[in-house]
Amino acid sequence: MDEQRTPLRAVRFCTALGRALHQTGSPSERLEKRLEDVSAALGVPGQFFATPTAIMAQYRLPGKKRPYADMVRARPGGVDLGKQADLEGIIEEIRHGQLELGGAVTRLEAVESEPQRPLWIRILPVVLISASAAQFLGGGSAEVIVAAAAGAFIGVLEELASRRGTRDRLVPPAAAGAGAFGVAALAMIWPALFPPVALVASLIVLVPGLEFTLAIKEISTENLVAGSARLTSAIGDFLLLAFGVALGTQVAAAALGPASAVAPVALPAWATAAAVAVAAVGFAMRFNAHRRDVLWVAIACVISWTGALAGTTLLGPDLGVFVAALAVGLAANARGRWSGTSSMVMMIPGLILLVPGSFGLRATELMLQHDVVSALDTVFSMLLVATALSTGLLLANLLLPSERPVRVS
C-alpha cells in the first residue's frame, strides 16, 4: 500500500488536526464532530472525546480486530478565526473527496507554521474593544478614554507575560489590581470619571464571558466533562479578576481615600453605531480573522446588536439575547453552509457582544463584599443570559446546520 495512504498516517493526521482545532479555540462538540467526519472520509472511522486539556480517540483500522487508541494532551489556546477558517477549508475538501491525504498534511503544516502577527496588531485590538465596551456600558468620553488607555496597558502586560513565559493565570489579577488602582487614582483628579464603568470596560477582554457561555452550551449538548471543566476554568478566572479588583480598590482607598462617583455623561446616539464598528475591527484583529472575513465579522456584530435591541423589546433584557443568538447563529451557519468555510468567523464575534461577562465580574465583587443577596441575584441573571444564548445557538444549529451535506456519487 502507498505510504501516503496508510491508515497510521491518516491517524497521525487526525491527531495533528485535532490539536490544531483545539489550539484555535474550537468548542469540544464541534471538534469531535469534525474529527469524526475527517476520520471516516480517510477510511479510519474514529470516536473522539475532547476536553479543554486533552483529546482522546479510538480508531477502527482496516484489517485490524482491535481498535487503535490515541490521546493528546493539549493546552487550551485562544480563538484564532483565521486558522479556524483555513482548517475548516481542509476539512471540507477532505469530506467532499477534493483533497488527498498527502495534500492535506502539507496544507495543515502550512497553517501551523504561519508567522506571529506584528506587535501592534496584538495590542491595538485590546484598546479598541475596551473603548467600545465603555460606550456599550453607558460610559461617556471620560470612560472611553480611560478604558482605551487601560486596554493598552493590558495588551502590553499580556505581551510581556507571553515573552517571559509567565503563566496566563497571573495576568488577570495583576491587570485587575493595577486597573482598579489606576482608575481610582484618575477619579481623584478627574471628577467626571465614573470608575465602575471605566474599570469593567478596561478588563472586558480578560472577562471569561465567552468561555462561560460555551461551557453552558457544552453542558446542554451533554458534553458534561468538557463543559464542567470549562465552567470551572471560567469561575476561576472570575475569582482571579475579582480578587485583583478588590485588592486594587482597597489599596487605592487606603492610599488616596474614598473616591467620589458621579453618573457618566452619555455620548450621542451615533456613538453606538461607531462603537459597534470599532468593536468589529477590534474583534477581527484580536481573533486574527482574514482580511476577506472582516466584513463578515462586522455584519455579525450588526446582527448581534440589532437582534439584542429587538429581543429586549420583545422579551426583556435577560431573555432578549435569545433572539440575537438565534439570528447570529442562523446567519453564521448560512454563510458557512453556502461558502464551505467556518461558521465561527461570524459566530464568535457576534456572540461576544452578548456574553454576560460583566455580570460574572460584578457577582464575584459582591461576594467579596459579603453582599450575598445582590451577588446571587446577579449570578442568576448571568446564568439566565448564558442559557438564553446557548439555547439560541442550539436552535440555530437545529434549523440550519452549518455543514454542507456530502453528495454520494
C-alpha positions as CSV (number, residue, x, y, z in Angstrom):
1,M,0.0,0.0,0.0
2,D,1.2,3.5,-0.8
3,E,2.7,5.1,2.3
4,Q,0.7,8.2,1.6
5,R,-2.5,6.2,2.2
6,T,-1.5,4.0,5.2
7,P,-4.1,4.0,8.0
8,L,-1.5,5.1,10.6
9,R,-0.6,8.1,8.5
10,A,-4.3,9.0,8.4
11,V,-4.4,8.6,12.2
12,R,-1.4,10.8,12.7
13,F,-3.1,13.5,10.5
14,C,-6.3,13.3,12.6
15,T,-4.2,13.7,15.7
16,A,-2.5,16.8,14.4
17,L,-5.7,18.2,13.1
18,G,-7.4,17.7,16.4
19,R,-4.5,19.5,18.2
20,A,-4.7,22.4,15.7
21,L,-8.5,22.7,16.1
22,H,-8.1,22.7,19.9
23,Q,-5.4,25.3,19.9
24,T,-7.5,27.7,17.8
25,G,-10.4,27.6,20.2
26,S,-12.8,25.2,18.7
27,P,-15.6,24.1,21.1
28,S,-15.5,20.4,22.2
29,E,-18.6,19.2,20.4
30,R,-17.6,20.8,17.2
31,L,-14.1,19.4,17.4
32,E,-15.4,15.9,18.0
33,K,-17.8,16.1,15.1
34,R,-15.3,17.4,12.6
35,L,-12.7,14.8,13.6
36,E,-15.4,12.1,13.1
37,D,-16.1,13.4,9.6
38,V,-12.4,13.5,8.6
39,S,-11.5,10.1,10.0
40,A,-14.5,8.5,8.2
41,A,-13.5,10.2,5.0
42,L,-9.9,8.9,5.3
43,G,-11.0,5.3,5.9
44,V,-10.1,5.2,9.6
45,P,-13.5,5.8,11.4
46,G,-13.0,7.1,14.9
47,Q,-14.7,8.1,18.1
48,F,-13.4,11.2,19.9
49,F,-13.7,12.7,23.3
50,A,-12.4,16.2,23.7
51,T,-11.9,18.3,26.9
52,P,-10.3,21.7,27.3
53,T,-6.9,19.9,28.1
54,A,-6.9,16.7,26.2
55,I,-8.3,14.8,23.2
56,M,-8.8,11.0,23.3
57,A,-9.5,8.9,20.3
58,Q,-10.3,5.4,19.2
59,Y,-9.9,4.3,15.5
60,R,-11.1,1.2,13.6
61,L,-8.2,0.4,11.3
62,P,-8.8,-1.7,8.2
63,G,-7.9,-5.3,8.7
64,K,-7.4,-4.9,12.5
65,K,-9.7,-6.6,15.0
66,R,-8.7,-4.4,17.9
67,P,-9.2,-0.6,17.9
68,Y,-6.3,1.8,17.9
69,A,-6.3,4.2,20.8
70,D,-4.6,7.6,21.0
71,M,-4.5,10.5,23.4
72,V,-3.2,14.1,23.1
73,R,-2.6,16.5,25.9
74,A,-3.3,19.9,24.6
75,R,-3.0,23.3,26.3
76,P,-6.1,25.5,25.8
77,G,-5.5,28.1,23.2
78,G,-7.2,31.4,22.3
79,V,-9.6,31.9,19.5
80,D,-7.9,32.2,16.1
81,L,-10.6,32.8,13.4
82,G,-8.1,32.9,10.5
83,K,-6.6,29.4,11.3
84,Q,-10.1,28.0,12.0
85,A,-11.2,29.1,8.6
86,D,-8.1,27.5,7.0
87,L,-8.6,24.3,8.9
88,E,-12.3,24.2,8.0
89,G,-11.4,24.6,4.3
90,I,-9.1,21.5,4.7
91,I,-11.8,19.5,6.4
92,E,-14.5,20.4,3.8
93,E,-12.2,19.4,0.9
94,I,-11.4,16.1,2.6
95,R,-15.1,15.4,3.3
96,H,-16.1,16.0,-0.3
97,G,-13.2,14.0,-1.7
98,Q,-11.4,17.0,-3.2
99,L,-8.2,16.6,-1.2
100,E,-5.9,13.6,-0.7
101,L,-4.1,12.8,2.5
102,G,-0.7,14.0,1.3
103,G,-2.0,17.4,0.2
104,A,-4.0,17.7,3.5
105,V,-0.8,17.1,5.5
106,T,1.0,19.8,3.6
107,R,-1.8,22.2,4.0
108,L,-2.1,21.6,7.7
109,E,1.7,22.1,8.2
110,A,1.4,25.4,6.3
111,V,-1.4,26.6,8.7
112,E,0.5,25.6,11.8
113,S,3.7,27.4,10.6
114,E,2.1,30.8,10.0
115,P,4.2,33.6,11.5
116,Q,3.1,35.5,14.5
117,R,1.2,38.8,14.0
118,P,3.1,42.1,14.4
119,L,3.1,43.6,17.9
120,W,0.8,46.5,17.2
121,I,-1.9,44.1,15.8
122,R,-1.7,42.2,19.1
123,I,-2.1,45.4,21.3
124,L,-4.4,47.7,19.3
125,P,-7.5,45.4,19.3
126,V,-7.5,45.4,23.1
127,V,-7.6,49.2,23.0
128,L,-10.5,49.2,20.5
129,I,-12.5,46.6,22.3
130,S,-12.1,48.3,25.7
131,A,-13.1,51.7,24.3
132,S,-16.2,50.3,22.6
133,A,-17.1,48.4,25.7
134,A,-17.1,51.6,27.7
135,Q,-19.7,53.1,25.4
136,F,-21.9,49.9,25.5
137,L,-21.9,50.0,29.3
138,G,-23.2,53.6,29.2
139,G,-20.0,55.4,29.7
140,G,-19.1,58.9,28.4
141,S,-16.0,60.3,26.8
142,A,-14.0,60.1,30.1
143,E,-14.8,56.4,30.5
144,V,-13.9,55.7,26.8
145,I,-10.5,57.4,27.1
146,V,-9.6,55.7,30.4
147,A,-10.8,52.3,29.2
148,A,-8.7,52.7,26.0
149,A,-5.6,53.6,27.9
150,A,-6.1,50.7,30.3
151,G,-6.6,48.4,27.4
152,A,-3.2,49.4,26.0
153,F,-1.7,48.6,29.4
154,I,-3.4,45.2,29.4
155,G,-2.2,44.5,25.9
156,V,1.4,45.3,26.9
157,L,1.0,43.2,30.1
158,E,-0.2,40.2,28.0
159,E,2.7,40.6,25.6
160,L,5.3,40.8,28.4
161,A,3.8,37.7,30.1
162,S,4.0,35.7,26.9
163,R,7.6,36.7,26.3
164,R,8.7,35.9,29.8
165,G,6.9,32.6,29.9
166,T,4.7,33.8,32.8
167,R,1.6,31.8,33.3
168,D,-1.5,33.4,31.8
169,R,-3.4,32.9,35.1
170,L,-1.2,35.7,36.6
171,V,-2.3,38.3,34.0
172,P,-6.0,38.7,35.1
173,P,-5.3,39.5,38.8
174,A,-2.3,41.7,38.0
175,A,-4.2,43.7,35.4
176,A,-7.3,43.9,37.6
177,G,-5.4,45.2,40.6
178,A,-3.4,47.7,38.6
179,G,-6.5,48.8,36.7
180,A,-8.6,49.3,39.9
181,F,-5.8,51.3,41.5
182,G,-5.2,53.4,38.3
183,V,-8.9,54.1,37.8
184,A,-9.4,55.1,41.4
185,A,-6.3,57.4,41.2
186,L,-7.6,59.1,38.0
187,A,-11.1,59.6,39.6
188,M,-9.4,61.7,42.3
189,I,-8.1,64.2,39.7
190,W,-10.9,63.7,37.1
191,P,-14.2,64.2,38.8
192,A,-16.2,63.5,35.6
193,L,-14.9,59.9,35.6
194,F,-17.3,57.1,36.7
195,P,-14.9,54.4,38.0
196,P,-17.2,51.3,37.8
197,V,-17.8,51.6,34.0
198,A,-14.2,52.5,33.2
199,L,-12.9,49.6,35.2
200,V,-15.2,46.9,33.8
201,A,-14.7,48.2,30.2
202,S,-10.9,48.1,30.6
203,L,-11.0,44.5,31.9
204,I,-13.5,43.3,29.3
205,V,-11.0,41.3,27.2
206,L,-10.0,39.3,30.3
207,V,-13.5,38.5,31.5
208,P,-14.3,34.9,30.5
209,G,-17.9,35.6,29.4
210,L,-17.4,33.6,26.1
211,E,-15.9,30.7,27.9
212,F,-18.8,30.7,30.4
213,T,-21.4,30.7,27.7
214,L,-19.6,27.9,25.7
215,A,-19.5,25.9,29.0
216,I,-23.3,26.2,29.3
217,K,-23.7,25.2,25.7
218,E,-21.4,22.1,26.1
219,I,-23.3,21.0,29.2
220,S,-26.6,21.5,27.2
221,T,-25.3,19.2,24.5
222,E,-24.3,16.5,27.1
223,N,-20.6,17.2,26.8
224,L,-20.6,17.2,30.6
225,V,-16.9,16.7,31.2
226,A,-15.8,19.4,28.8
227,G,-18.5,21.8,29.9
228,S,-17.8,21.3,33.6
229,A,-14.0,21.8,33.1
230,R,-14.6,24.9,31.0
231,L,-17.1,26.2,33.6
232,T,-14.6,25.6,36.4
233,S,-12.0,27.5,34.5
234,A,-14.3,30.4,33.8
235,I,-15.3,30.6,37.5
236,G,-11.6,30.6,38.4
237,D,-10.9,33.5,36.1
238,F,-13.8,35.4,37.5
239,L,-12.4,34.9,41.0
240,L,-8.9,36.0,40.0
241,L,-10.3,39.2,38.4
242,A,-12.5,39.9,41.4
243,F,-9.5,39.4,43.7
244,G,-7.4,41.8,41.7
245,V,-10.2,44.4,41.7
246,A,-10.8,44.1,45.4
247,L,-7.0,44.4,46.2
248,G,-6.5,47.4,43.9
249,T,-9.6,49.1,45.3
250,Q,-8.6,48.6,48.9
251,V,-5.0,49.8,48.3
252,A,-6.3,52.9,46.5
253,A,-8.8,53.6,49.3
254,A,-6.1,53.3,51.9
255,A,-3.6,55.4,50.0
256,L,-5.8,58.0,48.3
257,G,-9.0,58.0,50.3
258,P,-12.6,57.2,49.0
259,A,-13.3,58.4,45.5
260,S,-16.5,60.2,44.7
261,A,-18.5,58.8,41.8
262,V,-20.8,60.8,39.5
263,A,-23.1,59.4,36.8
264,P,-21.3,59.3,33.4
265,V,-22.3,61.8,30.7
266,A,-23.8,59.7,27.9
267,L,-22.5,60.0,24.4
268,P,-24.7,61.0,21.4
269,A,-26.8,58.3,19.8
270,W,-24.5,58.0,16.8
271,A,-21.7,56.8,19.2
272,T,-23.4,53.4,19.5
273,A,-23.1,52.7,15.8
274,A,-19.5,53.9,15.9
275,A,-18.8,51.6,18.9
276,V,-20.2,48.6,17.0
277,A,-17.9,49.4,14.1
278,V,-14.9,49.9,16.4
279,A,-15.7,46.6,18.2
280,A,-15.9,44.7,14.9
281,V,-12.5,45.9,13.9
282,G,-11.1,45.0,17.3
283,F,-12.6,41.5,17.2
284,A,-11.3,40.9,13.7
285,M,-7.8,41.9,14.8
286,R,-8.0,40.2,18.3
287,F,-9.1,36.9,16.8
288,N,-6.8,37.1,13.7
289,A,-9.5,36.9,11.1
290,H,-8.5,37.0,7.5
291,R,-8.9,40.3,5.7
292,R,-11.5,38.8,3.5
293,D,-13.6,38.0,6.6
294,V,-13.5,41.4,8.3
295,L,-16.8,42.4,6.5
296,W,-18.4,39.2,7.8
297,V,-17.3,40.0,11.3
298,A,-18.8,43.5,11.0
299,I,-22.1,42.0,9.7
300,A,-22.2,39.6,12.7
301,C,-21.7,42.4,15.1
302,V,-24.5,44.4,13.5
303,I,-26.9,41.4,13.6
304,S,-26.0,40.8,17.2
305,W,-26.6,44.4,18.3
306,T,-29.8,44.9,16.4
307,G,-31.0,41.4,17.5
308,A,-30.3,42.3,21.1
309,L,-32.3,45.5,20.8
310,A,-35.3,43.7,19.2
311,G,-35.1,40.8,21.6
312,T,-35.0,43.2,24.6
313,T,-38.1,44.9,23.3
314,L,-39.9,41.6,22.9
315,L,-38.7,39.5,25.9
316,G,-36.8,41.8,28.3
317,P,-33.1,42.3,28.9
318,D,-32.2,38.9,30.2
319,L,-34.1,36.7,27.7
320,G,-33.8,39.1,24.8
321,V,-30.4,37.8,23.9
322,F,-32.0,34.6,22.8
323,V,-33.3,36.4,19.7
324,A,-29.9,37.9,19.0
325,A,-28.1,34.5,19.5
326,L,-30.6,32.8,17.1
327,A,-30.1,35.5,14.5
328,V,-26.4,35.3,14.7
329,G,-26.4,31.5,14.7
330,L,-28.6,31.3,11.6
331,A,-26.5,33.9,9.8
332,A,-23.2,32.3,10.7
333,N,-24.5,28.8,9.7
334,A,-26.0,30.1,6.4
335,R,-22.7,31.7,5.5
336,G,-20.7,28.6,6.5
337,R,-23.0,26.3,4.6
338,W,-23.0,28.5,1.5
339,S,-19.3,29.1,1.3
340,G,-17.9,25.9,2.9
341,T,-15.9,27.9,5.5
342,S,-16.0,28.1,9.2
343,S,-19.2,29.4,10.8
344,M,-17.1,30.5,13.7
345,V,-16.0,33.6,11.7
346,M,-19.3,35.2,12.4
347,M,-20.4,33.2,15.4
348,I,-17.7,34.2,17.8
349,P,-17.7,38.0,17.2
350,G,-21.5,38.1,17.2
351,L,-21.7,36.1,20.4
352,I,-19.0,38.1,22.3
353,L,-21.2,41.2,22.1
354,L,-23.9,39.3,24.0
355,V,-22.0,37.2,26.6
356,P,-22.7,38.0,30.3
357,G,-19.1,38.6,31.3
358,S,-19.7,41.8,33.2
359,F,-22.4,40.0,35.3
360,G,-19.8,37.5,36.5
361,L,-17.3,40.1,37.5
362,R,-19.9,42.1,39.3
363,A,-21.2,39.0,41.1
364,T,-17.8,37.9,42.4
365,E,-17.1,41.5,43.6
366,L,-20.3,41.5,45.5
367,M,-19.4,38.1,47.1
368,L,-16.1,39.5,48.3
369,Q,-18.1,42.5,49.8
370,H,-20.3,39.9,51.6
371,D,-23.4,41.2,49.8
372,V,-24.7,37.7,49.2
373,V,-28.2,38.6,48.2
374,S,-27.2,41.0,45.4
375,A,-24.5,38.6,44.3
376,L,-26.9,35.7,44.0
377,D,-29.3,37.9,42.0
378,T,-26.5,38.9,39.6
379,V,-25.4,35.2,39.3
380,F,-29.0,34.2,38.4
381,S,-29.1,36.9,35.7
382,M,-25.8,35.7,34.3
383,L,-27.0,32.1,34.2
384,L,-30.2,33.2,32.5
385,V,-28.4,35.2,29.9
386,A,-25.9,32.4,29.2
387,T,-28.7,29.8,28.9
388,A,-30.7,32.0,26.5
389,L,-27.5,32.4,24.4
390,S,-26.8,28.7,24.3
391,T,-30.5,27.9,23.6
392,G,-30.5,30.3,20.7
393,L,-27.3,28.7,19.2
394,L,-28.7,25.2,19.6
395,L,-31.9,26.1,17.9
396,A,-30.0,27.8,15.0
397,N,-27.9,24.6,14.6
398,L,-31.1,22.5,14.5
399,L,-32.9,24.7,12.0
400,L,-29.9,25.3,9.7
401,P,-26.7,23.1,10.2
402,S,-23.5,24.8,9.1
403,E,-22.0,21.7,7.3
404,R,-22.9,21.1,3.7
405,P,-24.1,17.5,3.1
406,V,-21.7,15.2,1.3
407,R,-23.1,14.2,-2.1
408,V,-22.8,10.5,-2.7
409,S,-21.9,9.7,-6.3
